[in-house]
Each structure stands twice: as C-alpha cells, then as structure tokens.
Amino acid sequence: MLMAHPTVLRNLLEQYAALQALDAENGSEEARRRMEDIAYTLCVSTGTADIDSALVAARHRLPGARPEDDSVLSV
C-alpha cells in the first residue's frame, strides 16, 4: 500500500476538522460534498474503510505520534 506523506495527512486532518467545526454535514451541498471528499481521501490514504478509523490512522502516522495519542472516542 502506498503511504501518504505526513504533510498531506496533516493537511487533510486540518481540512476535515475545519469542516466539522463549521458543521458542514448540515450545511450546503457543496460543503457536504467537500467533507465527503476529504473523508474518502483520508480513508484511501490510510487504507481504512471508515472516517473514524482513518482519523486515528492518519494521526498515528504523523511525526511524533505515540500510541496513547488517540482513541476511537476522540474524533
């Protein structure tokens, strides 16, 4: 499996967090589509099947990550 560069993962995580903060899931069609696109890209980039797993996997692949830095509950 190809591994996404940590800079790409960090950027995707930041974009996803920003869209979550703006409640994009309940926003315009464009905002929902952008959030779905980023979620899909995170899943593909991390080899996972759902966004919660993708978020955890992406965070663990960032420089300085430790096993205790994340849990499925901290989305």
Gaussian input, Z-matrix of N, CA and C with variables (Angstrom, degrees):
# hf/3-21g

backbone

0 1
 N
 C     1     B1
 C     2     B2     1     A1
 N     3     B3     2     A2     1     D1
 C     4     B4     3     A3     2     D2
 C     5     B5     4     A4     3     D3
 N     6     B6     5     A5     4     D4
 C     7     B7     6     A6     5     D5
 C     8     B8     7     A7     6     D6
 N     9     B9     8     A8     7     D7
 C    10    B10     9     A9     8     D8
 C    11    B11    10    A10     9     D9
 N    12    B12    11    A11    10    D10
 C    13    B13    12    A12    11    D11
 C    14    B14    13    A13    12    D12
 N    15    B15    14    A14    13    D13
 C    16    B16    15    A15    14    D14
 C    17    B17    16    A16    15    D15
 N    18    B18    17    A17    16    D16
 C    19    B19    18    A18    17    D17
 C    20    B20    19    A19    18    D18
 N    21    B21    20    A20    19    D19
 C    22    B22    21    A21    20    D20
 C    23    B23    22    A22    21    D21
 N    24    B24    23    A23    22    D22
 C    25    B25    24    A24    23    D23
 C    26    B26    25    A25    24    D24
 N    27    B27    26    A26    25    D25
 C    28    B28    27    A27    26    D26
 C    29    B29    28    A28    27    D27
 N    30    B30    29    A29    28    D28
 C    31    B31    30    A30    29    D29
 C    32    B32    31    A31    30    D30
 N    33    B33    32    A32    31    D31
 C    34    B34    33    A33    32    D32
 C    35    B35    34    A34    33    D33
 N    36    B36    35    A35    34    D34
 C    37    B37    36    A36    35    D35
 C    38    B38    37    A37    36    D36
 N    39    B39    38    A38    37    D37
 C    40    B40    39    A39    38    D38
 C    41    B41    40    A40    39    D39
 N    42    B42    41    A41    40    D40
 C    43    B43    42    A42    41    D41
 C    44    B44    43    A43    42    D42
 N    45    B45    44    A44    43    D43
 C    46    B46    45    A45    44    D44
 C    47    B47    46    A46    45    D45
 N    48    B48    47    A47    46    D46
 C    49    B49    48    A48    47    D47
 C    50    B50    49    A49    48    D48
 N    51    B51    50    A50    49    D49
 C    52    B52    51    A51    50    D50
 C    53    B53    52    A52    51    D51
 N    54    B54    53    A53    52    D52
 C    55    B55    54    A54    53    D53
 C    56    B56    55    A55    54    D54
 N    57    B57    56    A56    55    D55
 C    58    B58    57    A57    56    D56
 C    59    B59    58    A58    57    D57
 N    60    B60    59    A59    58    D58
 C    61    B61    60    A60    59    D59
 C    62    B62    61    A61    60    D60
 N    63    B63    62    A62    61    D61
 C    64    B64    63    A63    62    D62
 C    65    B65    64    A64    63    D63
 N    66    B66    65    A65    64    D64
 C    67    B67    66    A66    65    D65
 C    68    B68    67    A67    66    D66
 N    69    B69    68    A68    67    D67
 C    70    B70    69    A69    68    D68
 C    71    B71    70    A70    69    D69
 N    72    B72    71    A71    70    D70
 C    73    B73    72    A72    71    D71
 C    74    B74    73    A73    72    D72
 N    75    B75    74    A74    73    D73
 C    76    B76    75    A75    74    D74
 C    77    B77    76    A76    75    D75
 N    78    B78    77    A77    76    D76
 C    79    B79    78    A78    77    D77
 C    80    B80    79    A79    78    D78
 N    81    B81    80    A80    79    D79
 C    82    B82    81    A81    80    D80
 C    83    B83    82    A82    81    D81
 N    84    B84    83    A83    82    D82
 C    85    B85    84    A84    83    D83
 C    86    B86    85    A85    84    D84
 N    87    B87    86    A86    85    D85
 C    88    B88    87    A87    86    D86
 C    89    B89    88    A88    87    D87
 N    90    B90    89    A89    88    D88
 C    91    B91    90    A90    89    D89
 C    92    B92    91    A91    90    D90
 N    93    B93    92    A92    91    D91
 C    94    B94    93    A93    92    D92
 C    95    B95    94    A94    93    D93
 N    96    B96    95    A95    94    D94
 C    97    B97    96    A96    95    D95
 C    98    B98    97    A97    96    D96
 N    99    B99    98    A98    97    D97
 C   100   B100    99    A99    98    D98
 C   101   B101   100   A100    99    D99
 N   102   B102   101   A101   100   D100
 C   103   B103   102   A102   101   D101
 C   104   B104   103   A103   102   D102
 N   105   B105   104   A104   103   D103
 C   106   B106   105   A105   104   D104
 C   107   B107   106   A106   105   D105
 N   108   B108   107   A107   106   D106
 C   109   B109   108   A108   107   D107
 C   110   B110   109   A109   108   D108
 N   111   B111   110   A110   109   D109
 C   112   B112   111   A111   110   D110
 C   113   B113   112   A112   111   D111
 N   114   B114   113   A113   112   D112
 C   115   B115   114   A114   113   D113
 C   116   B116   115   A115   114   D114
 N   117   B117   116   A116   115   D115
 C   118   B118   117   A117   116   D116
 C   119   B119   118   A118   117   D117
 N   120   B120   119   A119   118   D118
 C   121   B121   120   A120   119   D119
 C   122   B122   121   A121   120   D120
 N   123   B123   122   A122   121   D121
 C   124   B124   123   A123   122   D122
 C   125   B125   124   A124   123   D123
 N   126   B126   125   A125   124   D124
 C   127   B127   126   A126   125   D125
 C   128   B128   127   A127   126   D126
 N   129   B129   128   A128   127   D127
 C   130   B130   129   A129   128   D128
 C   131   B131   130   A130   129   D129
 N   132   B132   131   A131   130   D130
 C   133   B133   132   A132   131   D131
 C   134   B134   133   A133   132   D132
 N   135   B135   134   A134   133   D133
 C   136   B136   135   A135   134   D134
 C   137   B137   136   A136   135   D135
 N   138   B138   137   A137   136   D136
 C   139   B139   138   A138   137   D137
 C   140   B140   139   A139   138   D138
 N   141   B141   140   A140   139   D139
 C   142   B142   141   A141   140   D140
 C   143   B143   142   A142   141   D141
 N   144   B144   143   A143   142   D142
 C   145   B145   144   A144   143   D143
 C   146   B146   145   A145   144   D144
 N   147   B147   146   A146   145   D145
 C   148   B148   147   A147   146   D146
 C   149   B149   148   A148   147   D147
 N   150   B150   149   A149   148   D148
 C   151   B151   150   A150   149   D149
 C   152   B152   151   A151   150   D150
 N   153   B153   152   A152   151   D151
 C   154   B154   153   A153   152   D152
 C   155   B155   154   A154   153   D153
 N   156   B156   155   A155   154   D154
 C   157   B157   156   A156   155   D155
 C   158   B158   157   A157   156   D156
 N   159   B159   158   A158   157   D157
 C   160   B160   159   A159   158   D158
 C   161   B161   160   A160   159   D159
 N   162   B162   161   A161   160   D160
 C   163   B163   162   A162   161   D161
 C   164   B164   163   A163   162   D162
 N   165   B165   164   A164   163   D163
 C   166   B166   165   A165   164   D164
 C   167   B167   166   A166   165   D165
 N   168   B168   167   A167   166   D166
 C   169   B169   168   A168   167   D167
 C   170   B170   169   A169   168   D168
 N   171   B171   170   A170   169   D169
 C   172   B172   171   A171   170   D170
 C   173   B173   172   A172   171   D171
 N   174   B174   173   A173   172   D172
 C   175   B175   174   A174   173   D173
 C   176   B176   175   A175   174   D174
 N   177   B177   176   A176   175   D175
 C   178   B178   177   A177   176   D176
 C   179   B179   178   A178   177   D177
 N   180   B180   179   A179   178   D178
 C   181   B181   180   A180   179   D179
 C   182   B182   181   A181   180   D180
 N   183   B183   182   A182   181   D181
 C   184   B184   183   A183   182   D182
 C   185   B185   184   A184   183   D183
 N   186   B186   185   A185   184   D184
 C   187   B187   186   A186   185   D185
 C   188   B188   187   A187   186   D186
 N   189   B189   188   A188   187   D187
 C   190   B190   189   A189   188   D188
 C   191   B191   190   A190   189   D189
 N   192   B192   191   A191   190   D190
 C   193   B193   192   A192   191   D191
 C   194   B194   193   A193   192   D192
 N   195   B195   194   A194   193   D193
 C   196   B196   195   A195   194   D194
 C   197   B197   196   A196   195   D195
 N   198   B198   197   A197   196   D196
 C   199   B199   198   A198   197   D197
 C   200   B200   199   A199   198   D198
 N   201   B201   200   A200   199   D199
 C   202   B202   201   A201   200   D200
 C   203   B203   202   A202   201   D201
 N   204   B204   203   A203   202   D202
 C   205   B205   204   A204   203   D203
 C   206   B206   205   A205   204   D204
 N   207   B207   206   A206   205   D205
 C   208   B208   207   A207   206   D206
 C   209   B209   208   A208   207   D207
 N   210   B210   209   A209   208   D208
 C   211   B211   210   A210   209   D209
 C   212   B212   211   A211   210   D210
 N   213   B213   212   A212   211   D211
 C   214   B214   213   A213   212   D212
 C   215   B215   214   A214   213   D213
 N   216   B216   215   A215   214   D214
 C   217   B217   216   A216   215   D215
 C   218   B218   217   A217   216   D216
 N   219   B219   218   A218   217   D217
 C   220   B220   219   A219   218   D218
 C   221   B221   220   A220   219   D219
 N   222   B222   221   A221   220   D220
 C   223   B223   222   A222   221   D221
 C   224   B224   223   A223   222   D222

   B1=1.4499
   B2=1.5267
   B3=1.3110
   B4=1.4491
   B5=1.5206
   B6=1.3054
   B7=1.4605
   B8=1.5255
   B9=1.3037
   B10=1.4636
   B11=1.5212
   B12=1.3133
   B13=1.4632
   B14=1.5293
   B15=1.3317
   B16=1.4672
   B17=1.5277
   B18=1.3225
   B19=1.4646
   B20=1.5229
   B21=1.3108
   B22=1.4698
   B23=1.5293
   B24=1.3260
   B25=1.4663
   B26=1.5233
   B27=1.3193
   B28=1.4714
   B29=1.5285
   B30=1.3284
   B31=1.4617
   B32=1.5257
   B33=1.3214
   B34=1.4697
   B35=1.5173
   B36=1.3344
   B37=1.4636
   B38=1.5244
   B39=1.3329
   B40=1.4608
   B41=1.5219
   B42=1.3337
   B43=1.4648
   B44=1.5310
   B45=1.3196
   B46=1.4620
   B47=1.5319
   B48=1.3348
   B49=1.4688
   B50=1.5293
   B51=1.3189
   B52=1.4682
   B53=1.5314
   B54=1.3201
   B55=1.4650
   B56=1.5256
   B57=1.3249
   B58=1.4753
   B59=1.5248
   B60=1.3290
   B61=1.4620
   B62=1.5237
   B63=1.3188
   B64=1.4685
   B65=1.5252
   B66=1.3352
   B67=1.4676
   B68=1.5281
   B69=1.3337
   B70=1.4641
   B71=1.5241
   B72=1.3215
   B73=1.4677
   B74=1.5213
   B75=1.3121
   B76=1.4586
   B77=1.5247
   B78=1.3262
   B79=1.4608
   B80=1.5119
   B81=1.3094
   B82=1.4642
   B83=1.5266
   B84=1.3086
   B85=1.4699
   B86=1.5270
   B87=1.3173
   B88=1.4625
   B89=1.5350
   B90=1.3332
   B91=1.4673
   B92=1.5281
   B93=1.3135
   B94=1.4750
   B95=1.5241
   B96=1.3210
   B97=1.4631
   B98=1.5285
   B99=1.3326
   B100=1.4697
   B101=1.5293
   B102=1.3171
   B103=1.4566
   B104=1.5346
   B105=1.3250
   B106=1.4664
   B107=1.5260
   B108=1.3380
   B109=1.4639
   B110=1.5243
   B111=1.3169
   B112=1.4667
   B113=1.5224
   B114=1.3212
   B115=1.4644
   B116=1.5276
   B117=1.3208
   B118=1.4639
   B119=1.5340
   B120=1.3274
   B121=1.4639
   B122=1.5198
   B123=1.3260
   B124=1.4678
   B125=1.5257
   B126=1.3174
   B127=1.4659
   B128=1.5243
   B129=1.3173
   B130=1.4632
   B131=1.5291
   B132=1.3190
   B133=1.4675
   B134=1.5189
   B135=1.3227
   B136=1.4646
   B137=1.5207
   B138=1.3288
   B139=1.4620
   B140=1.5124
   B141=1.3273
   B142=1.4610
   B143=1.5259
   B144=1.3212
   B145=1.4580
   B146=1.5230
   B147=1.3356
   B148=1.4614
   B149=1.5205
   B150=1.3217
   B151=1.4572
   B152=1.5263
   B153=1.3182
   B154=1.4618
   B155=1.5261
   B156=1.3125
   B157=1.4683
   B158=1.5217
   B159=1.3280
   B160=1.4634
   B161=1.5188
   B162=1.3195
   B163=1.4680
   B164=1.5247
   B165=1.3191
   B166=1.4677
   B167=1.5258
   B168=1.3273
   B169=1.4628
   B170=1.5257
   B171=1.3242
   B172=1.4629
   B173=1.5223
   B174=1.3135
   B175=1.4731
   B176=1.5156
   B177=1.3035
   B178=1.4641
   B179=1.5193
   B180=1.3038
   B181=1.4670
   B182=1.5164
   B183=1.3203
   B184=1.4523
   B185=1.5263
   B186=1.3315
   B187=1.4664
   B188=1.5219
   B189=1.3178
   B190=1.4568
   B191=1.5124
   B192=1.3110
   B193=1.4686
   B194=1.5148
   B195=1.3137
   B196=1.4663
   B197=1.5164
   B198=1.3162
   B199=1.4786
   B200=1.5210
   B201=1.3151
   B202=1.4616
   B203=1.5291
   B204=1.3313
   B205=1.4648
   B206=1.5206
   B207=1.2785
   B208=1.4619
   B209=1.5160
   B210=1.2911
   B211=1.4536
   B212=1.5199
   B213=1.2798
   B214=1.4569
   B215=1.5215
   B216=1.3211
   B217=1.4493
   B218=1.5240
   B219=1.3138
   B220=1.4607
   B221=1.5094
   B222=1.3115
   B223=1.4671
   B224=1.4935
   A1=108.89
   A2=116.33
   A3=121.30
   A4=109.23
   A5=116.31
   A6=120.83
   A7=109.54
   A8=116.80
   A9=121.31
   A10=109.35
   A11=115.93
   A12=121.62
   A13=108.82
   A14=117.68
   A15=120.23
   A16=113.91
   A17=117.64
   A18=120.07
   A19=110.93
   A20=116.98
   A21=121.49
   A22=109.53
   A23=116.40
   A24=119.95
   A25=111.11
   A26=116.57
   A27=119.89
   A28=110.09
   A29=116.70
   A30=121.00
   A31=110.91
   A32=116.59
   A33=120.13
   A34=111.30
   A35=117.12
   A36=120.60
   A37=110.98
   A38=116.38
   A39=120.14
   A40=111.52
   A41=116.62
   A42=119.86
   A43=111.00
   A44=116.80
   A45=120.17
   A46=110.06
   A47=116.72
   A48=120.53
   A49=111.08
   A50=116.81
   A51=120.25
   A52=110.43
   A53=116.72
   A54=119.82
   A55=111.22
   A56=116.71
   A57=119.36
   A58=110.15
   A59=116.37
   A60=120.50
   A61=111.10
   A62=116.25
   A63=120.51
   A64=112.43
   A65=116.12
   A66=121.96
   A67=111.16
   A68=115.20
   A69=121.45
   A70=112.65
   A71=117.25
   A72=119.64
   A73=111.69
   A74=116.63
   A75=121.21
   A76=112.12
   A77=116.32
   A78=120.99
   A79=112.52
   A80=114.21
   A81=120.87
   A82=110.68
   A83=114.20
   A84=120.26
   A85=110.40
   A86=117.01
   A87=121.70
   A88=111.19
   A89=117.05
   A90=121.02
   A91=110.28
   A92=117.74
   A93=121.18
   A94=110.74
   A95=116.31
   A96=120.52
   A97=110.54
   A98=117.04
   A99=120.41
   A100=109.93
   A101=116.83
   A102=120.45
   A103=110.77
   A104=116.79
   A105=120.93
   A106=110.82
   A107=116.58
   A108=120.48
   A109=111.93
   A110=116.01
   A111=119.50
   A112=109.92
   A113=117.47
   A114=120.34
   A115=110.49
   A116=116.66
   A117=121.03
   A118=110.15
   A119=116.93
   A120=121.09
   A121=110.79
   A122=117.32
   A123=119.91
   A124=110.79
   A125=117.35
   A126=120.70
   A127=111.08
   A128=116.81
   A129=120.71
   A130=110.15
   A131=116.79
   A132=121.57
   A133=113.27
   A134=116.50
   A135=120.26
   A136=113.06
   A137=116.71
   A138=119.98
   A139=113.38
   A140=116.46
   A141=121.47
   A142=109.84
   A143=115.70
   A144=120.35
   A145=114.33
   A146=117.55
   A147=119.16
   A148=109.33
   A149=115.85
   A150=120.43
   A151=112.48
   A152=118.68
   A153=119.40
   A154=110.79
   A155=117.07
   A156=121.06
   A157=110.86
   A158=116.58
   A159=120.73
   A160=111.51
   A161=117.13
   A162=120.46
   A163=110.87
   A164=116.37
   A165=120.69
   A166=110.03
   A167=116.77
   A168=121.07
   A169=111.30
   A170=117.33
   A171=120.69
   A172=110.75
   A173=116.93
   A174=119.81
   A175=111.67
   A176=117.02
   A177=120.48
   A178=112.39
   A179=117.48
   A180=120.57
   A181=112.64
   A182=117.14
   A183=119.94
   A184=110.07
   A185=117.15
   A186=119.78
   A187=111.12
   A188=116.01
   A189=121.83
   A190=114.91
   A191=118.03
   A192=120.42
   A193=110.18
   A194=115.22
   A195=121.62
   A196=107.60
   A197=117.84
   A198=120.44
   A199=113.75
   A200=117.88
   A201=119.43
   A202=112.99
   A203=118.49
   A204=122.02
   A205=113.06
   A206=119.37
   A207=122.20
   A208=111.31
   A209=113.83
   A210=120.70
   A211=106.28
   A212=116.88
   A213=120.81
   A214=109.77
   A215=117.68
   A216=121.33
   A217=113.26
   A218=119.10
   A219=120.64
   A220=112.03
   A221=116.25
   A222=121.34
   A223=109.72
   D1=137.42
   D2=174.93
   D3=-71.63
   D4=143.51
   D5=179.44
   D6=-109.03
   D7=128.60
   D8=177.79
   D9=-69.18
   D10=144.94
   D11=177.24
   D12=-65.05
   D13=142.45
   D14=-179.65
   D15=-54.73
   D16=-33.35
   D17=178.21
   D18=-64.82
   D19=-39.07
   D20=177.90
   D21=-65.56
   D22=-44.65
   D23=179.49
   D24=-62.54
   D25=-43.80
   D26=-179.97
   D27=-60.87
   D28=-42.46
   D29=179.57
   D30=-62.77
   D31=-44.96
   D32=178.37
   D33=-62.67
   D34=-42.03
   D35=178.57
   D36=-61.82
   D37=-42.27
   D38=179.72
   D39=-65.11
   D40=-42.35
   D41=178.42
   D42=-64.02
   D43=-42.85
   D44=-179.72
   D45=-63.60
   D46=-43.76
   D47=179.38
   D48=-62.56
   D49=-40.44
   D50=179.65
   D51=-64.34
   D52=-42.98
   D53=178.82
   D54=-66.15
   D55=-37.21
   D56=176.33
   D57=-63.02
   D58=-43.22
   D59=-179.06
   D60=-63.00
   D61=-31.30
   D62=178.88
   D63=-86.91
   D64=3.49
   D65=-179.19
   D66=55.94
   D67=46.77
   D68=-176.32
   D69=-61.37
   D70=-27.46
   D71=179.95
   D72=-59.90
   D73=-28.79
   D74=-179.62
   D75=-107.68
   D76=13.07
   D77=-178.10
   D78=-95.12
   D79=-150.41
   D80=-177.89
   D81=-67.87
   D82=164.13
   D83=177.79
   D84=-58.18
   D85=-40.88
   D86=179.60
   D87=-62.66
   D88=-43.26
   D89=179.91
   D90=-65.82
   D91=-43.14
   D92=178.16
   D93=-62.37
   D94=-43.43
   D95=-179.74
   D96=-63.80
   D97=-40.94
   D98=179.44
   D99=-63.48
   D100=-42.25
   D101=179.36
   D102=-64.39
   D103=-42.08
   D104=177.43
   D105=-63.02
   D106=-40.19
   D107=178.73
   D108=-63.21
   D109=-43.78
   D110=179.87
   D111=-67.69
   D112=-40.69
   D113=177.79
   D114=-60.70
   D115=-44.52
   D116=178.82
   D117=-61.76
   D118=-45.20
   D119=-179.40
   D120=-62.87
   D121=-39.80
   D122=176.44
   D123=-62.94
   D124=-42.31
   D125=178.97
   D126=-62.17
   D127=-46.30
   D128=179.75
   D129=-64.92
   D130=-42.16
   D131=-177.30
   D132=-67.06
   D133=-24.15
   D134=-177.40
   D135=-109.82
   D136=-4.37
   D137=-179.85
   D138=70.48
   D139=32.19
   D140=-179.19
   D141=-114.72
   D142=168.63
   D143=-175.46
   D144=-107.69
   D145=-9.23
   D146=179.59
   D147=-142.82
   D148=158.81
   D149=-172.92
   D150=-65.95
   D151=-35.96
   D152=179.72
   D153=-61.83
   D154=-45.30
   D155=177.66
   D156=-65.57
   D157=-38.54
   D158=179.90
   D159=-63.93
   D160=-40.91
   D161=179.11
   D162=-62.79
   D163=-45.34
   D164=179.25
   D165=-63.31
   D166=-48.23
   D167=-178.40
   D168=-61.61
   D169=-42.87
   D170=-179.72
   D171=-63.29
   D172=-44.25
   D173=179.55
   D174=-63.04
   D175=-35.98
   D176=-179.97
   D177=-71.19
   D178=-19.50
   D179=-179.54
   D180=-91.76
   D181=-1.16
   D182=178.41
   D183=-80.87
   D184=149.52
   D185=178.50
   D186=-56.29
   D187=136.14
   D188=177.38
   D189=84.73
   D190=0.58
   D191=-179.69
   D192=-69.12
   D193=143.50
   D194=176.63
   D195=-123.79
   D196=154.72
   D197=-178.27
   D198=-53.97
   D199=-33.05
   D200=-177.42
   D201=-85.75
   D202=3.96
   D203=-178.61
   D204=-72.15
   D205=-19.04
   D206=-172.36
   D207=-140.68
   D208=161.11
   D209=168.15
   D210=-151.76
   D211=164.32
   D212=179.59
   D213=-62.40
   D214=-25.11
   D215=-176.78
   D216=-79.24
   D217=-16.25
   D218=-175.51
   D219=-101.12
   D220=67.83
   D221=-178.88
   D222=-94.29

